[in-house]
Amino acid sequence: MKPFELAPLPYAYDYLEPVIDAETMKLHHD
């Protein structure tokens, strides 16, 4: 069985700042 991989985000991690910071995006996506 192949491990599950998330697709890359279509935007930068800091795109949603100041609502969601880049560190939070990395934590939840990577």
PDB file of N, CA, C, O and CB in Angstrom:
ATOM      1  N   MET A   1       0.841  -1.175   0.000  1.00  0.00           N
ATOM      2  CA  MET A   1       0.000   0.000   0.000  1.00  0.00           C
ATOM      3  C   MET A   1       0.890   1.245   0.000  1.00  0.00           C
ATOM      4  O   MET A   1       1.851   1.328   0.765  1.00  0.00           O
ATOM      5  CB  MET A   1      -0.959  -0.005   1.220  1.00  0.00           C
ATOM      6  N   LYS A   2       0.575   2.179  -0.835  1.00  0.00           N
ATOM      7  CA  LYS A   2       1.334   3.415  -0.971  1.00  0.00           C
ATOM      8  C   LYS A   2       0.939   4.412   0.124  1.00  0.00           C
ATOM      9  O   LYS A   2      -0.248   4.545   0.422  1.00  0.00           O
ATOM     10  CB  LYS A   2       1.111   4.032  -2.365  1.00  0.00           C
ATOM     11  N   PRO A   3       1.908   5.118   0.733  1.00  0.00           N
ATOM     12  CA  PRO A   3       1.556   6.106   1.756  1.00  0.00           C
ATOM     13  C   PRO A   3       0.763   7.268   1.158  1.00  0.00           C
ATOM     14  O   PRO A   3       0.926   7.619  -0.011  1.00  0.00           O
ATOM     15  CB  PRO A   3       2.821   6.634   2.442  1.00  0.00           C
ATOM     16  N   PHE A   4      -0.084   7.846   1.978  1.00  0.00           N
ATOM     17  CA  PHE A   4      -0.909   8.971   1.545  1.00  0.00           C
ATOM     18  C   PHE A   4      -0.070  10.235   1.478  1.00  0.00           C
ATOM     19  O   PHE A   4       0.701  10.526   2.393  1.00  0.00           O
ATOM     20  CB  PHE A   4      -2.106   9.171   2.493  1.00  0.00           C
ATOM     21  N   GLU A   5      -0.220  10.987   0.392  1.00  0.00           N
ATOM     22  CA  GLU A   5       0.493  12.254   0.242  1.00  0.00           C
ATOM     23  C   GLU A   5      -0.494  13.355  -0.093  1.00  0.00           C
ATOM     24  O   GLU A   5      -1.363  13.190  -0.949  1.00  0.00           O
ATOM     25  CB  GLU A   5       1.583  12.154  -0.849  1.00  0.00           C
ATOM     26  N   LEU A   6      -0.350  14.488   0.599  1.00  0.00           N
ATOM     27  CA  LEU A   6      -1.188  15.645   0.295  1.00  0.00           C
ATOM     28  C   LEU A   6      -0.676  16.325  -0.969  1.00  0.00           C
ATOM     29  O   LEU A   6       0.528  16.363  -1.225  1.00  0.00           O
ATOM     30  CB  LEU A   6      -1.209  16.642   1.484  1.00  0.00           C
ATOM     31  N   ALA A   7      -1.590  16.852  -1.739  1.00  0.00           N
ATOM     32  CA  ALA A   7      -1.203  17.638  -2.910  1.00  0.00           C
ATOM     33  C   ALA A   7      -0.639  18.974  -2.434  1.00  0.00           C
ATOM     34  O   ALA A   7      -1.018  19.458  -1.367  1.00  0.00           O
ATOM     35  CB  ALA A   7      -2.417  17.856  -3.877  1.00  0.00           C
ATOM     36  N   PRO A   8       0.255  19.569  -3.205  1.00  0.00           N
ATOM     37  CA  PRO A   8       0.779  20.874  -2.806  1.00  0.00           C
ATOM     38  C   PRO A   8      -0.335  21.915  -2.765  1.00  0.00           C
ATOM     39  O   PRO A   8      -1.290  21.857  -3.540  1.00  0.00           O
ATOM     40  CB  PRO A   8       1.890  21.325  -3.768  1.00  0.00           C
ATOM     41  N   LEU A   9      -0.194  22.860  -1.850  1.00  0.00           N
ATOM     42  CA  LEU A   9      -1.180  23.939  -1.775  1.00  0.00           C
ATOM     43  C   LEU A   9      -1.067  24.812  -3.021  1.00  0.00           C
ATOM     44  O   LEU A   9       0.033  25.008  -3.537  1.00  0.00           O
ATOM     45  CB  LEU A   9      -0.978  24.791  -0.486  1.00  0.00           C
ATOM     46  N   PRO A  10      -2.186  25.337  -3.510  1.00  0.00           N
ATOM     47  CA  PRO A  10      -2.141  26.194  -4.698  1.00  0.00           C
ATOM     48  C   PRO A  10      -1.750  27.637  -4.371  1.00  0.00           C
ATOM     49  O   PRO A  10      -1.872  28.526  -5.215  1.00  0.00           O
ATOM     50  CB  PRO A  10      -3.490  26.180  -5.392  1.00  0.00           C
ATOM     51  N   TYR A  11      -1.279  27.863  -3.145  1.00  0.00           N
ATOM     52  CA  TYR A  11      -0.860  29.201  -2.715  1.00  0.00           C
ATOM     53  C   TYR A  11       0.228  29.043  -1.659  1.00  0.00           C
ATOM     54  O   TYR A  11       0.431  27.956  -1.119  1.00  0.00           O
ATOM     55  CB  TYR A  11      -2.074  30.034  -2.155  1.00  0.00           C
ATOM     56  N   ALA A  12       0.920  30.136  -1.374  1.00  0.00           N
ATOM     57  CA  ALA A  12       2.000  30.109  -0.381  1.00  0.00           C
ATOM     58  C   ALA A  12       1.435  29.943   1.024  1.00  0.00           C
ATOM     59  O   ALA A  12       0.277  30.274   1.279  1.00  0.00           O
ATOM     60  CB  ALA A  12       2.845  31.394  -0.463  1.00  0.00           C
ATOM     61  N   TYR A  13       2.263  29.428   1.936  1.00  0.00           N
ATOM     62  CA  TYR A  13       1.821  29.238   3.320  1.00  0.00           C
ATOM     63  C   TYR A  13       1.379  30.551   3.965  1.00  0.00           C
ATOM     64  O   TYR A  13       0.469  30.559   4.794  1.00  0.00           O
ATOM     65  CB  TYR A  13       2.940  28.611   4.146  1.00  0.00           C
ATOM     66  N   ASP A  14       2.013  31.651   3.591  1.00  0.00           N
ATOM     67  CA  ASP A  14       1.669  32.936   4.211  1.00  0.00           C
ATOM     68  C   ASP A  14       0.533  33.676   3.498  1.00  0.00           C
ATOM     69  O   ASP A  14       0.240  34.821   3.842  1.00  0.00           O
ATOM     70  CB  ASP A  14       2.888  33.819   4.245  1.00  0.00           C
ATOM     71  N   TYR A  15      -0.095  33.056   2.535  1.00  0.00           N
ATOM     72  CA  TYR A  15      -1.169  33.688   1.761  1.00  0.00           C
ATOM     73  C   TYR A  15      -2.360  34.100   2.630  1.00  0.00           C
ATOM     74  O   TYR A  15      -2.996  35.118   2.358  1.00  0.00           O
ATOM     75  CB  TYR A  15      -1.641  32.743   0.669  1.00  0.00           C
ATOM     76  N   LEU A  16      -2.665  33.331   3.658  1.00  0.00           N
ATOM     77  CA  LEU A  16      -3.843  33.595   4.487  1.00  0.00           C
ATOM     78  C   LEU A  16      -3.555  34.482   5.702  1.00  0.00           C
ATOM     79  O   LEU A  16      -4.442  34.707   6.526  1.00  0.00           O
ATOM     80  CB  LEU A  16      -4.425  32.291   4.955  1.00  0.00           C
ATOM     81  N   GLU A  17      -2.327  34.985   5.817  1.00  0.00           N
ATOM     82  CA  GLU A  17      -2.026  35.896   6.924  1.00  0.00           C
ATOM     83  C   GLU A  17      -2.797  37.191   6.731  1.00  0.00           C
ATOM     84  O   GLU A  17      -2.974  37.599   5.583  1.00  0.00           O
ATOM     85  CB  GLU A  17      -0.501  36.178   7.019  1.00  0.00           C
ATOM     86  N   PRO A  18      -3.260  37.855   7.756  1.00  0.00           N
ATOM     87  CA  PRO A  18      -3.032  37.613   9.180  1.00  0.00           C
ATOM     88  C   PRO A  18      -4.056  36.673   9.822  1.00  0.00           C
ATOM     89  O   PRO A  18      -4.011  36.482  11.037  1.00  0.00           O
ATOM     90  CB  PRO A  18      -3.038  38.918   9.911  1.00  0.00           C
ATOM     91  N   VAL A  19      -4.959  36.088   9.069  1.00  0.00           N
ATOM     92  CA  VAL A  19      -5.969  35.202   9.652  1.00  0.00           C
ATOM     93  C   VAL A  19      -5.330  33.905  10.145  1.00  0.00           C
ATOM     94  O   VAL A  19      -5.560  33.497  11.284  1.00  0.00           O
ATOM     95  CB  VAL A  19      -7.074  34.893   8.624  1.00  0.00           C
ATOM     96  N   ILE A  20      -4.534  33.255   9.303  1.00  0.00           N
ATOM     97  CA  ILE A  20      -3.813  32.032   9.672  1.00  0.00           C
ATOM     98  C   ILE A  20      -2.349  32.248   9.304  1.00  0.00           C
ATOM     99  O   ILE A  20      -2.033  32.517   8.145  1.00  0.00           O
ATOM    100  CB  ILE A  20      -4.412  30.751   8.948  1.00  0.00           C
ATOM    101  N   ASP A  21      -1.459  32.131  10.282  1.00  0.00           N
ATOM    102  CA  ASP A  21      -0.052  32.396   9.986  1.00  0.00           C
ATOM    103  C   ASP A  21       0.614  31.212   9.271  1.00  0.00           C
ATOM    104  O   ASP A  21       0.110  30.089   9.284  1.00  0.00           O
ATOM    105  CB  ASP A  21       0.703  32.716  11.280  1.00  0.00           C
ATOM    106  N   ALA A  22       1.747  31.497   8.656  1.00  0.00           N
ATOM    107  CA  ALA A  22       2.459  30.501   7.854  1.00  0.00           C
ATOM    108  C   ALA A  22       2.864  29.289   8.688  1.00  0.00           C
ATOM    109  O   ALA A  22       2.814  28.161   8.197  1.00  0.00           O
ATOM    110  CB  ALA A  22       3.695  31.125   7.214  1.00  0.00           C
ATOM    111  N   GLU A  23       3.261  29.502   9.933  1.00  0.00           N
ATOM    112  CA  GLU A  23       3.676  28.386  10.788  1.00  0.00           C
ATOM    113  C   GLU A  23       2.515  27.417  11.030  1.00  0.00           C
ATOM    114  O   GLU A  23       2.713  26.202  11.022  1.00  0.00           O
ATOM    115  CB  GLU A  23       4.214  28.913  12.134  1.00  0.00           C
ATOM    116  N   THR A  24       1.317  27.942  11.242  1.00  0.00           N
ATOM    117  CA  THR A  24       0.135  27.096  11.436  1.00  0.00           C
ATOM    118  C   THR A  24      -0.185  26.327  10.164  1.00  0.00           C
ATOM    119  O   THR A  24      -0.534  25.148  10.226  1.00  0.00           O
ATOM    120  CB  THR A  24      -1.077  27.942  11.862  1.00  0.00           C
ATOM    121  N   MET A  25      -0.071  26.973   9.021  1.00  0.00           N
ATOM    122  CA  MET A  25      -0.329  26.295   7.752  1.00  0.00           C
ATOM    123  C   MET A  25       0.651  25.142   7.546  1.00  0.00           C
ATOM    124  O   MET A  25       0.252  24.055   7.129  1.00  0.00           O
ATOM    125  CB  MET A  25      -0.235  27.288   6.581  1.00  0.00           C
ATOM    126  N   LYS A  26       1.933  25.377   7.838  1.00  0.00           N
ATOM    127  CA  LYS A  26       2.939  24.324   7.695  1.00  0.00           C
ATOM    128  C   LYS A  26       2.651  23.169   8.645  1.00  0.00           C
ATOM    129  O   LYS A  26       2.762  22.004   8.264  1.00  0.00           O
ATOM    130  CB  LYS A  26       4.345  24.883   7.955  1.00  0.00           C
ATOM    131  N   LEU A  27       2.281  23.493   9.879  1.00  0.00           N
ATOM    132  CA  LEU A  27       1.995  22.464  10.877  1.00  0.00           C
ATOM    133  C   LEU A  27       0.858  21.554  10.421  1.00  0.00           C
ATOM    134  O   LEU A  27       0.945  20.335  10.570  1.00  0.00           O
ATOM    135  CB  LEU A  27       1.645  23.110  12.221  1.00  0.00           C
ATOM    136  N   HIS A  28      -0.189  22.124   9.877  1.00  0.00           N
ATOM    137  CA  HIS A  28      -1.361  21.341   9.511  1.00  0.00           C
ATOM    138  C   HIS A  28      -1.271  20.715   8.119  1.00  0.00           C
ATOM    139  O   HIS A  28      -2.004  19.770   7.829  1.00  0.00           O
ATOM    140  CB  HIS A  28      -2.578  22.204   9.586  1.00  0.00           C
ATOM    141  N   HIS A  29      -0.403  21.211   7.267  1.00  0.00           N
ATOM    142  CA  HIS A  29      -0.317  20.667   5.911  1.00  0.00           C
ATOM    143  C   HIS A  29       0.848  19.704   5.729  1.00  0.00           C
ATOM    144  O   HIS A  29       0.711  18.698   5.032  1.00  0.00           O
ATOM    145  CB  HIS A  29      -0.194  21.791   4.917  1.00  0.00           C
ATOM    146  N   ASP A  30       1.990  19.993   6.344  1.00  0.00           N
ATOM    147  CA  ASP A  30       3.186  19.155   6.124  1.00  0.00           C
ATOM    148  C   ASP A  30       3.253  17.948   6.989  1.00  0.00           C
ATOM    149  O   ASP A  30       4.206  17.174   6.895  1.00  0.00           O
ATOM    150  CB  ASP A  30       4.405  19.942   6.339  1.00  0.00           C
TER     151      ASP A  30
END
